[in-house]
Amino acid sequence: FVRSLFAGLITISSVVGGFFGAIIGGVMTKFLGRKICVGLFSLLSLVGGILCSVVPLFELVVLSRVLLGVGIGGLSVTIPIYAQETAPAKIN
């Protein structure tokens, strides 16, 4: 039972991070701009991914998965808007 609880917490932590990342990404994009947000969320995803692979403690794995989820959630909101804005006029 404990093992499945830990696996569930690790799994749900990235989903929760993605949820909050999408909300934060929508707000940040208006204030900071799309290009800056893409860089920030990419950096957050990179740090979260690296931490996921090197941390030895369960609590830090959950925290790194939350960071990774926030980065991916923010990118899922910001990238489509940025791609649409930078596309040539004939494609839009």
Secondary structure, 3 states (H helix, E strand, C coil): CHHHHHHHHHHHHHHHHHHHHHHHHHHHHHHHCHHHHHHHHHHHHHHHHHHHHHCCCHHHHHHHHHHHHHHHHHHHHHHHHHHHHHCCCCCC
